[in-house]
Amino acid sequence: MMISPVKIPYAWLFEEFNSNNELVNSFISPFKPSEVSFKNELKTKLHNITLTPLYRGDDKAEKFTAVKKYNSKLLVEANPGL
């Protein structure tokens, strides 16, 4: 019997909704928050928080290998005074 490796989330999606189920805060964290604090204080309102684990999907990843070269002369001309 082969034990399958435990899938560890690559990041966590934190979403906070108000009592009307409207999104009031959202961010991605590289680690699971050890405690849930309410960044947007909704006084006397119910907080609804969803923590969603995000897993790597290397087979679905978009990969870019080209290097963009900038023309510094055009950059200086477009932004005088820098």
MDAnalysis code that builds the backbone (N, CA, C; Angstrom):
import MDAnalysis as mda
import numpy as np

u = mda.Universe.empty(246, n_residues=82, atom_resindex=np.repeat(np.arange(82), 3), trajectory=True)
u.add_TopologyAttr("name", ["N", "CA", "C"] * 82)
u.add_TopologyAttr("resid", np.arange(1, 83))
u.add_TopologyAttr("resname", ["MET", "MET", "ILE", "SER", "PRO", "VAL", "LYS", "ILE", "PRO", "TYR", "ALA", "TRP", "LEU", "PHE", "GLU", "GLU", "PHE", "ASN", "SER", "ASN", "ASN", "GLU", "LEU", "VAL", "ASN", "SER", "PHE", "ILE", "SER", "PRO", "PHE", "LYS", "PRO", "SER", "GLU", "VAL", "SER", "PHE", "LYS", "ASN", "GLU", "LEU", "LYS", "THR", "LYS", "LEU", "HIS", "ASN", "ILE", "THR", "LEU", "THR", "PRO", "LEU", "TYR", "ARG", "GLY", "ASP", "ASP", "LYS", "ALA", "GLU", "LYS", "PHE", "THR", "ALA", "VAL", "LYS", "LYS", "TYR", "ASN", "SER", "LYS", "LEU", "LEU", "VAL", "GLU", "ALA", "ASN", "PRO", "GLY", "LEU"])
u.atoms.positions = np.array([
    [0.842, -1.183, 0.000],
    [0.000, 0.000, 0.000],
    [0.887, 1.246, 0.000],
    [0.643, 2.125, -0.960],
    [1.434, 3.342, -1.074],
    [0.670, 4.503, -0.446],
    [1.349, 5.248, 0.382],
    [0.721, 6.410, 1.026],
    [0.904, 7.605, 0.105],
    [-0.203, 8.252, -0.226],
    [-0.115, 9.422, -1.098],
    [0.379, 10.613, -0.283],
    [1.180, 11.473, -0.916],
    [1.711, 12.632, -0.198],
    [0.586, 13.596, 0.186],
    [0.757, 14.219, 1.340],
    [-0.226, 15.197, 1.803],
    [-0.074, 16.450, 0.956],
    [-1.186, 16.915, 0.438],
    [-1.159, 18.109, -0.393],
    [-1.184, 19.335, 0.530],
    [-0.149, 20.159, 0.431],
    [-0.041, 21.344, 1.266],
    [-0.421, 22.563, 0.434],
    [-1.304, 23.417, 0.966],
    [-1.693, 24.619, 0.214],
    [-0.494, 25.519, -0.069],
    [-0.480, 26.092, -1.251],
    [0.581, 27.004, -1.659],
    [0.342, 28.395, -1.063],
    [-0.940, 28.734, -0.872],
    [-1.337, 30.023, -0.304],
    [-2.774, 29.897, 0.189],
    [-3.249, 30.947, 0.847],
    [-4.614, 30.969, 1.383],
    [-5.330, 32.227, 0.919],
    [-6.565, 32.065, 0.483],
    [-7.404, 33.188, 0.100],
    [-8.290, 33.527, 1.290],
    [-8.171, 34.742, 1.792],
    [-8.961, 35.235, 2.920],
    [-10.026, 36.162, 2.370],
    [-11.282, 35.874, 2.640],
    [-12.382, 36.722, 2.180],
    [-13.297, 37.012, 3.359],
    [-13.647, 38.280, 3.527],
    [-14.553, 38.698, 4.594],
    [-15.798, 39.313, 3.960],
    [-16.938, 38.827, 4.390],
    [-18.214, 39.288, 3.855],
    [-19.031, 39.932, 4.972],
    [-19.857, 40.919, 4.619],
    [-20.735, 41.504, 5.619],
    [-22.024, 40.683, 5.704],
    [-22.970, 41.150, 6.480],
    [-24.200, 40.383, 6.693],
    [-25.069, 40.287, 5.442],
    [-24.809, 41.143, 4.445],
    [-25.537, 41.080, 3.167],
    [-24.792, 40.229, 2.150],
    [-23.761, 39.520, 2.612],
    [-22.932, 38.663, 1.770],
    [-22.184, 39.447, 0.692],
    [-21.847, 40.712, 1.013],
    [-21.049, 41.531, 0.107],
    [-19.603, 41.459, 0.566],
    [-18.689, 41.312, -0.369],
    [-17.271, 41.217, -0.057],
    [-16.770, 42.562, 0.462],
    [-16.169, 42.576, 1.667],
    [-15.640, 43.811, 2.235],
    [-14.121, 43.783, 2.339],
    [-13.512, 42.599, 2.277],
    [-12.061, 42.497, 2.364],
    [-11.629, 41.183, 1.727],
    [-10.502, 41.223, 1.023],
    [-9.996, 40.015, 0.381],
    [-8.497, 40.152, 0.184],
    [-7.744, 39.101, 0.510],
    [-6.319, 39.092, 0.232],
    [-5.821, 37.664, 0.183],
    [-4.637, 37.486, -0.409],
    [-3.998, 36.178, -0.482],
    [-2.799, 36.203, 0.457],
    [-2.689, 35.183, 1.277],
    [-1.605, 35.074, 2.248],
    [-0.781, 33.823, 1.941],
    [0.551, 33.899, 2.079],
    [1.377, 32.721, 1.821],
    [1.274, 31.677, 2.923],
    [0.658, 32.029, 4.039],
    [0.493, 31.090, 5.144],
    [-0.910, 31.224, 5.722],
    [-1.378, 30.185, 6.378],
    [-2.709, 30.207, 6.981],
    [-2.667, 31.101, 8.214],
    [-3.558, 32.081, 8.305],
    [-3.564, 32.952, 9.476],
    [-3.783, 32.140, 10.756],
    [-2.976, 32.444, 11.781],
    [-3.111, 31.720, 13.041],
    [-4.307, 32.215, 13.835],
    [-4.717, 33.434, 13.566],
    [-5.929, 33.955, 14.187],
    [-6.643, 34.820, 13.168],
    [-7.914, 34.942, 13.343],
    [-8.708, 35.727, 12.406],
    [-9.026, 37.060, 13.077],
    [-8.510, 38.131, 12.494],
    [-8.820, 39.461, 13.005],
    [-9.611, 40.188, 11.931],
    [-10.458, 41.053, 12.374],
    [-11.338, 41.748, 11.453],
    [-10.728, 43.090, 11.102],
    [-10.223, 43.205, 9.868],
    [-9.614, 44.459, 9.453],
    [-10.671, 45.550, 9.323],
    [-11.815, 45.199, 8.817],
    [-12.899, 46.165, 8.674],
    [-13.880, 45.924, 9.820],
    [-13.859, 46.814, 10.770],
    [-14.731, 46.635, 11.928],
    [-16.162, 46.966, 11.527],
    [-16.974, 45.952, 11.513],
    [-18.387, 46.112, 11.180],
    [-19.160, 46.058, 12.495],
    [-19.260, 47.178, 13.168],
    [-19.882, 47.209, 14.492],
    [-21.305, 46.698, 14.437],
    [-21.604, 45.857, 15.377],
    [-22.917, 45.210, 15.537],
    [-23.354, 44.440, 14.288],
    [-22.414, 44.095, 13.457],
    [-22.720, 43.323, 12.250],
    [-22.047, 41.966, 12.333],
    [-22.653, 41.013, 11.705],
    [-22.120, 39.667, 11.659],
    [-20.963, 39.590, 10.669],
    [-19.870, 38.973, 11.095],
    [-18.722, 38.774, 10.212],
    [-18.794, 37.365, 9.628],
    [-18.546, 37.262, 8.357],
    [-18.472, 35.964, 7.680],
    [-17.124, 35.898, 6.989],
    [-16.301, 34.956, 7.406],
    [-14.960, 34.842, 6.845],
    [-14.800, 33.479, 6.205],
    [-14.189, 33.475, 5.032],
    [-13.896, 32.235, 4.325],
    [-12.397, 32.169, 4.084],
    [-11.774, 31.074, 4.502],
    [-10.364, 30.803, 4.211],
    [-10.334, 29.649, 3.216],
    [-9.837, 29.913, 2.030],
    [-9.801, 28.912, 0.977],
    [-8.354, 28.530, 0.684],
    [-8.011, 27.253, 0.797],
    [-6.643, 26.854, 0.455],
    [-6.439, 26.899, -1.057],
    [-5.281, 27.392, -1.474],
    [-4.947, 27.475, -2.891],
    [-3.795, 26.517, -3.159],
    [-3.981, 25.645, -4.125],
    [-2.982, 24.634, -4.457],
    [-2.348, 24.960, -5.800],
    [-1.085, 24.606, -5.941],
    [-0.389, 24.816, -7.204],
    [-0.967, 23.923, -8.277],
    [-1.101, 24.477, -9.435],
    [-1.524, 23.705, -10.596],
    [-0.504, 23.921, -11.699],
    [0.665, 23.303, -11.550],
    [1.734, 23.533, -12.523],
    [1.310, 23.211, -13.945],
    [0.392, 22.262, -14.102],
    [-0.061, 21.909, -15.443],
    [-0.947, 23.001, -16.042],
    [-1.488, 23.905, -15.199],
    [-2.350, 24.983, -15.688],
    [-1.664, 26.345, -15.603],
    [-0.432, 26.367, -15.151],
    [0.284, 27.633, -14.972],
    [0.658, 28.238, -16.319],
    [0.576, 29.553, -16.388],
    [1.035, 30.268, -17.578],
    [2.478, 30.644, -17.331],
    [3.360, 30.258, -18.231],
    [4.785, 30.508, -18.048],
    [5.272, 31.483, -19.107],
    [6.061, 32.455, -18.674],
    [6.614, 33.467, -19.555],
    [8.125, 33.422, -19.438],
    [8.816, 33.342, -20.567],
    [10.267, 33.248, -20.530],
    [10.955, 34.387, -21.277],
    [10.215, 35.228, -21.949],
    [10.807, 36.331, -22.700],
    [11.234, 37.444, -21.746],
    [12.218, 38.205, -22.162],
    [12.676, 39.344, -21.385],
    [12.331, 40.598, -22.173],
    [11.623, 41.514, -21.533],
    [11.241, 42.761, -22.194],
    [12.408, 43.725, -22.105],
    [12.809, 44.252, -23.237],
    [13.902, 45.225, -23.256],
    [13.303, 46.613, -23.437],
    [13.728, 47.508, -22.585],
    [13.215, 48.868, -22.630],
    [14.223, 49.793, -23.305],
    [13.694, 50.740, -24.046],
    [14.525, 51.760, -24.660],
    [14.592, 52.905, -23.653],
    [15.729, 53.041, -22.963],
    [15.846, 54.046, -21.901],
    [15.695, 55.462, -22.436],
    [16.064, 55.708, -23.685],
    [15.916, 57.050, -24.269],
    [14.439, 57.417, -24.333],
    [13.577, 56.489, -24.776],
    [12.147, 56.761, -24.839],
    [11.566, 56.945, -23.436],
    [12.067, 56.198, -22.477],
    [11.578, 56.293, -21.112],
    [11.903, 57.683, -20.533],
    [13.106, 58.185, -20.780],
    [13.506, 59.508, -20.288],
    [12.696, 60.579, -20.980],
    [12.479, 60.437, -22.272],
    [11.718, 61.452, -23.010],
    [10.259, 61.493, -22.548],
    [9.710, 60.349, -22.191],
    [8.316, 60.287, -21.770],
    [8.125, 60.795, -20.339],
    [9.201, 60.763, -19.544],
    [9.110, 61.185, -18.145],
    [10.212, 62.194, -17.828],
    [10.096, 63.413, -18.344],
    [11.133, 64.398, -18.082],
    [11.178, 64.749, -16.594],
    [12.361, 64.981, -16.103],
    [12.517, 65.363, -14.705],
    [12.778, 64.201, -13.782],
    [12.819, 62.969, -14.312],
    [13.114, 61.825, -13.452],
    [14.590, 61.654, -13.266],
])
